[in-house]
């Protein structure tokens, strides 16, 4: 049989388990999608800002005039991408495209990333090289990239190219007449995207586990208090059962248990009063009975004495 303390801890643990389960479901069904949407919205906001800050005439000159990465037009526009990217350090890179005569192919103009040996193998591989000016990029099945020429979009699912797997957002670059003449893209590595979400989920699980532990501790604490009160009541009841005891259960607090203690004390008080009254009645009746017995004994002695006297009288008459 479980003690009250254990039972209370189990009840609170069950409640905590239900609460944690509900919270986890809420996180999975509602909070996690909200986090994903917030990250994607942040990406979209950044490409919109960058697209509006690009110097469109200078951007168009880079390809049309075969300018290199050291040109003023390239450096100033690339600085725009770098400054915007600084506000969201989790972005892998930002870049710009312009359409080509082939509707399925875009050409790179700007790239905020640098060619670096990221895997530290001593060789800058294709996936570690920054996109070159005029480098062709096939759109293929990337619908969000294709739609990004005309409006701001973001990947619903990750896509993979030679640089890796990403979640990306796109926004058109428009000239003074509002015509789309290119687009800005921003890439976040899918591993980083997942890491941001998982970090939040891990923190949430930690909070939920702490909440569960708190529920167990509260159950143990309240169960312990309740158990201690019951033990005190048992000790007091044992003393009350002793002969001539004047003991009462101590009344502490103002809860349901205290009300029970008051009822028990009242019952004990009434029982003692009834007992005292009954003992008084018994003592009175016992004394009355004793007096009657004494009278009977006195009468019996008189009767016995008379019979003896009569017997002696008869004997004397016979003689």
N, C-alpha and C positions, 0 to 999 in steps of 0.2 A: 504494500500500500504506500502511495506517495504521500509525503508530508504536505501540509498546506503551503509552505514556502515553495516547494517544488511545483505544486499544482498552479500556483499563481504565476511562477516564472514561465511555466509551459503555456498558460493562457496568454500572457503578454508576448511570448515568443511567437505564438500562432498569429496573434494580431499583427506583430511586426512583420512576420513572413507575408501575410496577406497585403500589408501596406507596401512592402518592398516589391512584391510581384506587380501590384497595380502601378507603382512608380516606373518600374522597368517597362511595362507595356506602354505607359504614357510616353516614355522616352523613345521607344522604338517606333511607335505609331505617329506621334505628334512632334516631339522635340527634335529627334534626329533629322526628319525631313526639313524642319525649320532651320537647323544649323546648315544643312546642305544648301538650302535656298539662300541663306544669308551670305555664305561664301560665294555662291554664284552671282548674287546681286552685287557683291563687292567687286568681283571681277568685271562685271558689266559696267559699273560706275567708273572704274578706272579706264577702260578703253574709251568710254564716251568722253571723259575729261581729256585724255591724250589726243583723241581725234580732233577735239575742238581747239587744242593748243598747237597742233602741227601747223607750221608755216607752209600752206599749200603750194604757192608758187615756187618756193625753194625746194620743196619736196619733189615737185614735178621736174625741176631742172636736173636733179641728180641722175636720172636715167636718160632724159632727153639730151643732156649735154655730156654724158659719160663722165660725170664727176666721181672722184674717188673718196675713200673714207676720211681723207684729210681735209676735204673741202669745207669751207665755212657752212655751206648749206647742209651738209651731212652732219657735221659736228653739232650745230645748233639744234637741229631737229632730233638727233639722237639724245641730246641732253634733256629734251622734253620727256622722252620715254624713260630715261634713267631717273629723273626727278619724280615722275609719277610712280614708278616702280618702287621707289624708296618708301612710299607710304604703305606698301603692303609687301614686306620682306619675303613672304612665302611664295611670291611669284618667281618663276624660273627665268622668264624673259618676256620682253615686249618687242614687237617688230611691226613693220608695215609691209603691205603688198600693194601692187597695182595690177589691174587687169592686163592681159595680153590679147593678141588676136585670136588665140585659142581660148574659147570660153571655159575650158576645163583646166586651164593652167594660169597661175598667178606668178608674178615676179617679185622677189624680195627687193626692198629698197633699204630699210633701216633694220638693225638688230641691236638690241641693248646688251646682249650677252657677248662675251669674249671667248675666243678659242683657248681652252685650257685643258690640261691633262687631268680630268676629274677622277679617273680611276687609278691614277698614279702608276701607270705601267710604262711610263717613259715615251709613250706615243700618243699624239693627238689624233684620235680616231674620227671617223665621219660623224658620229653622234656627238662629238665633243667640239666640233668646229662651229663657229658662228656662221650664220647665213651670209653669203657674199652678195654684193650689190648686183642685181639683175639675175640672181640664181632662180631657176624655175622651180615651181612647186605645183605638183598635180593635185587638184582638188579631190578627184575620185569620188568616194562615197561620203565625204564630209559635208553633209547637207548644211550644217550650221555655218561652216566656213563659206559656202556658196551664198547662203542667205545673208551673211554678214556684209556683203558688198552693198546691200540696199537697206539694211536695218540692223540694230544691235541684237546679237544672239549669244547664246552660251550653250556649251555641250551638255546634253542631258546624260550622255554616257561617255566614258573615256574613249579616246582614240589614240592610235599608235602610229608614229612615223620613225624616221631614222634617228631622231633625237630622243625618243622615249615615248612613254605613255602619259597623256596629259588630259586635264580638264581646261578648256580654253574658252575665251570670250572674244567677240569681234564687234567692231563698230565702224561704219563707213566714214571715210574722209571726204568732205564735200567742198567744192569750190564756191566762189562767191555767188554763183547762180543756183547753188543747192544741188548740183549734179555730183553723183558719187564718182570720185576719181581714184579711189583706193580704199584701203581699210587698215585699221589698227587691230592687232591681235595681242592677247596676253595669255601665257601658258603657266599653269600650275601643275607640277608633277602629280600624278594620281596618287603616288605613295604619300606625298605631303598632304594632299587633300584628305586621304583616308586617315592619316595621322592626326590631323586637326579634329576630325570627328571622333576618332577612337580616344584621343586624350580627354575629350569632354565626357565620353561614355565611361571611361575608367574613373574619372573624378566622380561622376554620378553614382557609379556602383560603390565607390568608396563611401560616399555620403549615405547611401542606402544601407550598406553593411553596418556603418556606425549607428544608423537609426535602429537597425535590428538589434544590435548589441545593447543600445540604450533601452529598448523595450524589454529585453531580457533582464537587465539590471533593475529596471523599475519594477518588473514583476517580482524579482527576488526581494527587493527592498520592501515593497508593500506586503508581500507574503510573509516576510520575516516579522514585520511589525504586527501583522494580524496574528501570526503564530505566537509571538511573545505575549500578546494580550490574552489569547486563549490559555496559555500556560499559567499566567498570573491568576486568571479566573479559576483554573483547576486547583491551584494551591490554596486560594481563598476558600473555595468550596470545601476542600479537605479540612481546613481549620474550622469552618462553620459546623461541620459534622461532629466536632469534639463536644463532649459534655460540658455544659455551662459556658460555652463559647459566646463571646460578645463580638466576634469578628464579622466584618462586612467586606464585600468586594470593593476595592478602591475605584472610584469613578474618575476617569481621566478623559479629557476631551469632550467633544459634543457631537459625536457621530452615532451611527446606528448601534455600534457595539456598546457605547456608553448608555444608550437607551435600554439595551438588553440588560446591562449591569444594574441600572436603576430598577428595572422591573424585578430582577432577581433579589436585590436588596430589600425591596418593598415586600416581596413574597416571604423572605426570611424574617423580616420584622413582624409581619402579621402572624407567621407561624409561631414565632417566639411568644408573642402576646397571647395567642390561643393556647400555647403550651402552658404559659404561666397561669392563665385563667383556669385551665383544666386541672393543673396541679393543685391550685387553691381549692377548687371544688372537691377534688379527691381528698385532700387533707381534711376539709370540713366534714365530709361524709364519713371519713375514716374515724374522726374523733367522735362523731355522733354514734357511729356503730360501736365504738369502744365503750362509750357511756352506757348504751343499751345492754352490752354484754356484761358490764359491771353490775347493772341493776338486776339482770337475770341471775348472775352468780349470787348476788345478795339474797334474792328471793329463793333461789335454790337452796342456799344454806338455811334459810328460815324454814323452808318446807321440810328439809331433811331433819332439822332439829325437832320440829313438831312431830314428825313421824316417829322419831326415836322416843320422844316423850310419851306419845300415845302407846307405843309398844311396851314401854316400861309400866305404864298405867294398867294395861291389860294384864301383864304378868302379875302385878300386885293384886288385882281383883280376883284372879284365878286362885291365888293362894288364899 
